[in-house]
């Protein structure tokens, strides 16, 4: 799984990054995590506000909605990857 947090360094962006890394570590899930701060790369995803959560190159969340929603998105991806 490839996870990107698109953000400009604001507290909400850093909070999303911290939540993602904490959840992955707690669950023992393997993923490449990248924090993308380059505006041109962020805009290339069609994102105009941050933070944004990108899983396997698909934008799945805009705005930091809390760790429960992030965990749900990660879990859904893990479940779908297991069934392939």
N, CA, C and O atoms as a GROMACS GRO file, in nm:
protein
  336
    1UNK      N    1   0.086  -0.116   0.000
    1UNK     CA    2   0.000   0.000   0.000
    1UNK      C    3   0.090   0.122   0.000
    1UNK      O    4   0.194   0.125   0.066
    2UNK      N    5   0.048   0.223  -0.074
    2UNK     CA    6   0.120   0.348  -0.083
    2UNK      C    7   0.028   0.458  -0.029
    2UNK      O    8  -0.084   0.474  -0.077
    3UNK      N    9   0.076   0.532   0.069
    3UNK     CA   10  -0.004   0.636   0.133
    3UNK      C   11   0.069   0.769   0.122
    3UNK      O   12   0.189   0.778   0.150
    4UNK      N   13  -0.004   0.870   0.080
    4UNK     CA   14   0.053   1.005   0.073
    4UNK      C   15  -0.038   1.098   0.150
    4UNK      O   16  -0.161   1.090   0.142
    5UNK      N   17   0.024   1.187   0.225
    5UNK     CA   18  -0.048   1.296   0.288
    5UNK      C   19  -0.005   1.421   0.214
    5UNK      O   20   0.113   1.456   0.211
    6UNK      N   21  -0.102   1.488   0.153
    6UNK     CA   22  -0.074   1.611   0.081
    6UNK      C   23  -0.101   1.726   0.176
    6UNK      O   24  -0.212   1.740   0.228
    7UNK      N   25   0.000   1.807   0.200
    7UNK     CA   26  -0.018   1.917   0.294
    7UNK      C   27   0.093   2.019   0.287
    7UNK      O   28   0.200   1.994   0.232
    8UNK      N   29   0.064   2.133   0.342
    8UNK     CA   30   0.158   2.245   0.336
    8UNK      C   31   0.234   2.266   0.465
    8UNK      O   32   0.308   2.364   0.478
    9UNK      N   33   0.216   2.178   0.561
    9UNK     CA   34   0.286   2.191   0.688
    9UNK      C   35   0.202   2.248   0.799
    9UNK      O   36   0.252   2.274   0.909
   10UNK      N   37   0.075   2.268   0.774
   10UNK     CA   38  -0.014   2.324   0.876
   10UNK      C   39  -0.037   2.220   0.987
   10UNK      O   40  -0.008   2.102   0.967
   11UNK      N   41  -0.089   2.261   1.102
   11UNK     CA   42  -0.113   2.165   1.211
   11UNK      C   43  -0.204   2.049   1.171
   11UNK      O   44  -0.180   1.936   1.212
   12UNK      N   45  -0.308   2.074   1.091
   12UNK     CA   46  -0.398   1.966   1.049
   12UNK      C   47  -0.325   1.866   0.960
   12UNK      O   48  -0.350   1.746   0.968
   13UNK      N   49  -0.236   1.915   0.875
   13UNK     CA   50  -0.159   1.828   0.786
   13UNK      C   51  -0.065   1.740   0.867
   13UNK      O   52  -0.055   1.619   0.843
   14UNK      N   53   0.004   1.799   0.962
   14UNK     CA   54   0.095   1.722   1.047
   14UNK      C   55   0.019   1.624   1.133
   14UNK      O   56   0.067   1.514   1.160
   15UNK      N   57  -0.099   1.662   1.178
   15UNK     CA   58  -0.183   1.573   1.258
   15UNK      C   59  -0.226   1.451   1.176
   15UNK      O   60  -0.226   1.339   1.226
   16UNK      N   61  -0.263   1.474   1.049
   16UNK     CA   62  -0.300   1.362   0.962
   16UNK      C   63  -0.182   1.269   0.941
   16UNK      O   64  -0.198   1.147   0.947
   17UNK      N   65  -0.065   1.324   0.918
   17UNK     CA   66   0.056   1.243   0.901
   17UNK      C   67   0.082   1.160   1.026
   17UNK      O   68   0.110   1.041   1.017
   18UNK      N   69   0.073   1.224   1.143
   18UNK     CA   70   0.095   1.152   1.268
   18UNK      C   71  -0.008   1.041   1.288
   18UNK      O   72   0.027   0.932   1.332
   19UNK      N   73  -0.134   1.069   1.258
   19UNK     CA   74  -0.239   0.968   1.272
   19UNK      C   75  -0.213   0.849   1.180
   19UNK      O   76  -0.226   0.734   1.221
   20UNK      N   77  -0.178   0.876   1.055
   20UNK     CA   78  -0.153   0.768   0.959
   20UNK      C   79  -0.038   0.680   1.007
   20UNK      O   80  -0.051   0.558   1.008
   21UNK      N   81   0.073   0.740   1.045
   21UNK     CA   82   0.189   0.660   1.086
   21UNK      C   83   0.160   0.584   1.214
   21UNK      O   84   0.204   0.470   1.229
   22UNK      N   85   0.087   0.644   1.306
   22UNK     CA   86   0.051   0.576   1.432
   22UNK      C   87  -0.041   0.457   1.405
   22UNK      O   88  -0.021   0.349   1.461
   23UNK      N   89  -0.142   0.476   1.321
   23UNK     CA   90  -0.237   0.368   1.290
   23UNK      C   91  -0.165   0.253   1.220
   23UNK      O   92  -0.186   0.136   1.255
   24UNK      N   93  -0.082   0.284   1.122
   24UNK     CA   94  -0.010   0.179   1.050
   24UNK      C   95   0.079   0.100   1.146
   24UNK      O   96   0.083  -0.023   1.139
   25UNK      N   97   0.149   0.169   1.234
   25UNK     CA   98   0.236   0.101   1.330
   25UNK      C   99   0.156   0.016   1.428
   25UNK      O  100   0.192  -0.098   1.456
   26UNK      N  101   0.046   0.071   1.478
   26UNK     CA  102  -0.037   0.000   1.575
   26UNK      C  103  -0.098  -0.127   1.516
   26UNK      O  104  -0.104  -0.230   1.583
   27UNK      N  105  -0.142  -0.119   1.392
   27UNK     CA  106  -0.205  -0.234   1.326
   27UNK      C  107  -0.102  -0.331   1.266
   27UNK      O  108  -0.136  -0.444   1.231
   28UNK      N  109   0.022  -0.285   1.254
   28UNK     CA  110   0.125  -0.370   1.192
   28UNK      C  111   0.112  -0.380   1.041
   28UNK      O  112   0.159  -0.476   0.981
   29UNK      N  113   0.048  -0.280   0.981
   29UNK     CA  114   0.029  -0.279   0.836
   29UNK      C  115   0.151  -0.220   0.769
   29UNK      O  116   0.209  -0.123   0.818
   30UNK      N  117   0.190  -0.278   0.658
   30UNK     CA  118   0.304  -0.230   0.581
   30UNK      C  119   0.255  -0.131   0.476
   30UNK      O  120   0.160  -0.158   0.401
   31UNK      N  121   0.320  -0.017   0.471
   31UNK     CA  122   0.285   0.084   0.371
   31UNK      C  123   0.402   0.180   0.354
   31UNK      O  124   0.477   0.207   0.447
   32UNK      N  125   0.414   0.230   0.232
   32UNK     CA  126   0.506   0.340   0.207
   32UNK      C  127   0.429   0.468   0.236
   32UNK      O  128   0.320   0.489   0.183
   33UNK      N  129   0.485   0.553   0.321
   33UNK     CA  130   0.419   0.678   0.357
   33UNK      C  131   0.506   0.794   0.310
   33UNK      O  132   0.626   0.799   0.335
   34UNK      N  133   0.442   0.888   0.242
   34UNK     CA  134   0.512   1.006   0.193
   34UNK      C  135   0.431   1.131   0.229
   34UNK      O  136   0.309   1.134   0.212
   35UNK      N  137   0.500   1.231   0.278
   35UNK     CA  138   0.438   1.359   0.308
   35UNK      C  139   0.475   1.455   0.196
   35UNK      O  140   0.590   1.497   0.185
   36UNK      N  141   0.378   1.489   0.114
   36UNK     CA  142   0.400   1.572  -0.005
   36UNK      C  143   0.365   1.717   0.028
   36UNK      O  144   0.250   1.748   0.058
   37UNK      N  145   0.465   1.805   0.022
   37UNK     CA  146   0.443   1.946   0.051
   37UNK      C  147   0.459   2.035  -0.072
   37UNK      O  148   0.430   2.154  -0.067
   38UNK      N  149   0.504   1.978  -0.181
   38UNK     CA  150   0.525   2.054  -0.303
   38UNK      C  151   0.390   2.090  -0.365
   38UNK      O  152   0.311   2.002  -0.400
   39UNK      N  153   0.364   2.219  -0.377
   39UNK     CA  154   0.234   2.267  -0.426
   39UNK      C  155   0.200   2.213  -0.564
   39UNK      O  156   0.085   2.174  -0.589
   40UNK      N  157   0.295   2.209  -0.654
   40UNK     CA  158   0.269   2.158  -0.789
   40UNK      C  159   0.227   2.012  -0.786
   40UNK      O  160   0.137   1.972  -0.860
   41UNK      N  161   0.292   1.931  -0.702
   41UNK     CA  162   0.253   1.789  -0.690
   41UNK      C  163   0.114   1.777  -0.628
   41UNK      O  164   0.036   1.691  -0.668
   42UNK      N  165   0.083   1.861  -0.531
   42UNK     CA  166  -0.050   1.858  -0.468
   42UNK      C  167  -0.157   1.892  -0.570
   42UNK      O  168  -0.259   1.824  -0.579
   43UNK      N  169  -0.135   1.998  -0.647
   43UNK     CA  170  -0.232   2.040  -0.749
   43UNK      C  171  -0.250   1.933  -0.856
   43UNK      O  172  -0.358   1.918  -0.912
   44UNK      N  173  -0.144   1.858  -0.886
   44UNK     CA  174  -0.153   1.751  -0.986
   44UNK      C  175  -0.255   1.644  -0.946
   44UNK      O  176  -0.307   1.573  -1.033
   45UNK      N  177  -0.285   1.632  -0.817
   45UNK     CA  178  -0.388   1.539  -0.771
   45UNK      C  179  -0.528   1.600  -0.780
   45UNK      O  180  -0.626   1.534  -0.748
   46UNK      N  181  -0.536   1.726  -0.823
   46UNK     CA  182  -0.665   1.794  -0.831
   46UNK      C  183  -0.712   1.845  -0.696
   46UNK      O  184  -0.830   1.875  -0.678
   47UNK      N  185  -0.621   1.855  -0.602
   47UNK     CA  186  -0.653   1.897  -0.467
   47UNK      C  187  -0.627   2.046  -0.453
   47UNK      O  188  -0.519   2.094  -0.488
   48UNK      N  189  -0.724   2.118  -0.403
   48UNK     CA  190  -0.710   2.262  -0.384
   48UNK      C  191  -0.708   2.302  -0.237
   48UNK      O  192  -0.683   2.418  -0.204
   49UNK      N  193  -0.733   2.206  -0.147
   49UNK     CA  194  -0.723   2.234  -0.004
   49UNK      C  195  -0.657   2.114   0.063
   49UNK      O  196  -0.669   2.000   0.017
   50UNK      N  197  -0.589   2.141   0.170
   50UNK     CA  198  -0.516   2.036   0.240
   50UNK      C  199  -0.558   2.035   0.387
   50UNK      O  200  -0.610   2.134   0.437
   51UNK      N  201  -0.535   1.924   0.455
   51UNK     CA  202  -0.465   1.805   0.410
   51UNK      C  203  -0.554   1.717   0.323
   51UNK      O  204  -0.677   1.728   0.324
   52UNK      N  205  -0.489   1.630   0.250
   52UNK     CA  206  -0.559   1.530   0.171
   52UNK      C  207  -0.488   1.396   0.192
   52UNK      O  208  -0.366   1.390   0.203
   53UNK      N  209  -0.566   1.291   0.196
   53UNK     CA  210  -0.512   1.156   0.211
   53UNK      C  211  -0.524   1.085   0.077
   53UNK      O  212  -0.633   1.076   0.020
   54UNK      N  213  -0.412   1.033   0.029
   54UNK     CA  214  -0.408   0.961  -0.098
   54UNK      C  215  -0.362   0.819  -0.068
   54UNK      O  216  -0.256   0.798  -0.008
   55UNK      N  217  -0.441   0.722  -0.109
   55UNK     CA  218  -0.404   0.582  -0.090
   55UNK      C  219  -0.400   0.517  -0.227
   55UNK      O  220  -0.497   0.519  -0.303
   56UNK      N  221  -0.284   0.458  -0.257
   56UNK     CA  222  -0.263   0.393  -0.387
   56UNK      C  223  -0.302   0.485  -0.503
   56UNK      O  224  -0.371   0.445  -0.596
   57UNK      N  225  -0.256   0.610  -0.493
   57UNK     CA  226  -0.272   0.714  -0.595
   57UNK      C  227  -0.417   0.762  -0.613
   57UNK      O  228  -0.447   0.826  -0.714
   58UNK      N  229  -0.504   0.733  -0.519
   58UNK     CA  230  -0.642   0.782  -0.525
   58UNK      C  231  -0.668   0.871  -0.404
   58UNK      O  232  -0.644   0.831  -0.290
   59UNK      N  233  -0.718   0.992  -0.429
   59UNK     CA  234  -0.753   1.083  -0.320
   59UNK      C  235  -0.877   1.026  -0.251
   59UNK      O  236  -0.982   1.012  -0.314
   60UNK      N  237  -0.864   0.992  -0.123
   60UNK     CA  238  -0.975   0.930  -0.051
   60UNK      C  239  -1.031   1.018   0.060
   60UNK      O  240  -1.138   0.989   0.114
   61UNK      N  241  -0.961   1.126   0.096
   61UNK     CA  242  -1.010   1.212   0.202
   61UNK      C  243  -0.953   1.352   0.187
   61UNK      O  244  -0.834   1.371   0.163
   62UNK      N  245  -1.040   1.449   0.200
   62UNK     CA  246  -0.999   1.590   0.202
   62UNK      C  247  -1.031   1.645   0.340
   62UNK      O  248  -1.141   1.627   0.392
   63UNK      N  249  -0.934   1.711   0.399
   63UNK     CA  250  -0.951   1.762   0.534
   63UNK      C  251  -0.926   1.653   0.637
   63UNK      O  252  -0.949   1.535   0.611
   64UNK      N  253  -0.879   1.694   0.752
   64UNK     CA  254  -0.851   1.598   0.859
   64UNK      C  255  -0.978   1.576   0.937
   64UNK      O  256  -1.026   1.666   1.006
   65UNK      N  257  -1.034   1.456   0.927
   65UNK     CA  258  -1.162   1.425   0.992
   65UNK      C  259  -1.144   1.338   1.115
   65UNK      O  260  -1.242   1.289   1.171
   66UNK      N  261  -1.021   1.318   1.156
   66UNK     CA  262  -0.996   1.239   1.277
   66UNK      C  263  -0.943   1.101   1.245
   66UNK      O  264  -0.955   1.050   1.134
   67UNK      N  265  -0.882   1.042   1.347
   67UNK     CA  266  -0.813   0.915   1.327
   67UNK      C  267  -0.908   0.799   1.296
   67UNK      O  268  -0.868   0.705   1.228
   68UNK      N  269  -1.030   0.805   1.346
   68UNK     CA  270  -1.124   0.695   1.318
   68UNK      C  271  -1.157   0.686   1.169
   68UNK      O  272  -1.162   0.577   1.113
   69UNK      N  273  -1.178   0.800   1.105
   69UNK     CA  274  -1.207   0.801   0.961
   69UNK      C  275  -1.084   0.758   0.881
   69UNK      O  276  -1.096   0.686   0.781
   70UNK      N  277  -0.966   0.801   0.926
   70UNK     CA  278  -0.843   0.761   0.857
   70UNK      C  279  -0.825   0.610   0.869
   70UNK      O  280  -0.793   0.543   0.771
   71UNK      N  281  -0.844   0.558   0.989
   71UNK     CA  282  -0.829   0.413   1.010
   71UNK      C  283  -0.927   0.335   0.923
   71UNK      O  284  -0.893   0.230   0.868
   72UNK      N  285  -1.048   0.385   0.911
   72UNK     CA  286  -1.150   0.319   0.827
   72UNK      C  287  -1.105   0.315   0.681
   72UNK      O  288  -1.120   0.212   0.615
   73UNK      N  289  -1.051   0.425   0.630
   73UNK     CA  290  -1.004   0.428   0.492
   73UNK      C  291  -0.887   0.331   0.471
   73UNK      O  292  -0.882   0.260   0.371
   74UNK      N  293  -0.795   0.329   0.566
   74UNK     CA  294  -0.682   0.236   0.556
   74UNK      C  295  -0.730   0.091   0.564
   74UNK      O  296  -0.683   0.006   0.490
   75UNK      N  297  -0.824   0.063   0.654
   75UNK     CA  298  -0.878  -0.072   0.670
   75UNK      C  299  -0.948  -0.117   0.542
   75UNK      O  300  -0.930  -0.230   0.499
   76UNK      N  301  -1.027  -0.028   0.482
   76UNK     CA  302  -1.096  -0.063   0.357
   76UNK      C  303  -0.996  -0.100   0.248
   76UNK      O  304  -1.018  -0.194   0.172
   77UNK      N  305  -0.886  -0.027   0.241
   77UNK     CA  306  -0.783  -0.056   0.141
   77UNK      C  307  -0.716  -0.190   0.171
   77UNK      O  308  -0.695  -0.271   0.080
   78UNK      N  309  -0.683  -0.213   0.298
   78UNK     CA  310  -0.620  -0.341   0.335
   78UNK      C  311  -0.713  -0.457   0.302
   78UNK      O  312  -0.669  -0.559   0.249
   79UNK      N  313  -0.841  -0.443   0.332
   79UNK     CA  314  -0.939  -0.548   0.303
   79UNK      C  315  -0.948  -0.576   0.154
   79UNK      O  316  -0.951  -0.692   0.112
   80UNK      N  317  -0.951  -0.469   0.073
   80UNK     CA  318  -0.962  -0.489  -0.073
   80UNK      C  319  -0.835  -0.550  -0.130
   80UNK      O  320  -0.842  -0.626  -0.226
   81UNK      N  321  -0.720  -0.518  -0.074
   81UNK     CA  322  -0.595  -0.577  -0.123
   81UNK      C  323  -0.585  -0.725  -0.088
   81UNK      O  324  -0.525  -0.802  -0.163
   82UNK      N  325  -0.643  -0.764   0.024
   82UNK     CA  326  -0.642  -0.906   0.063
   82UNK      C  327  -0.730  -0.991  -0.027
   82UNK      O  328  -0.703  -1.110  -0.047
   83UNK      N  329  -0.835  -0.932  -0.082
   83UNK     CA  330  -0.928  -1.009  -0.165
   83UNK      C  331  -0.885  -1.018  -0.311
   83UNK      O  332  -0.951  -1.083  -0.391
   84UNK      N  333  -0.776  -0.952  -0.346
   84UNK     CA  334  -0.729  -0.957  -0.485
   84UNK      C  335  -0.657  -1.086  -0.512
   84UNK      O  336  -0.610  -1.109  -0.624
   0.00000   0.00000   0.00000
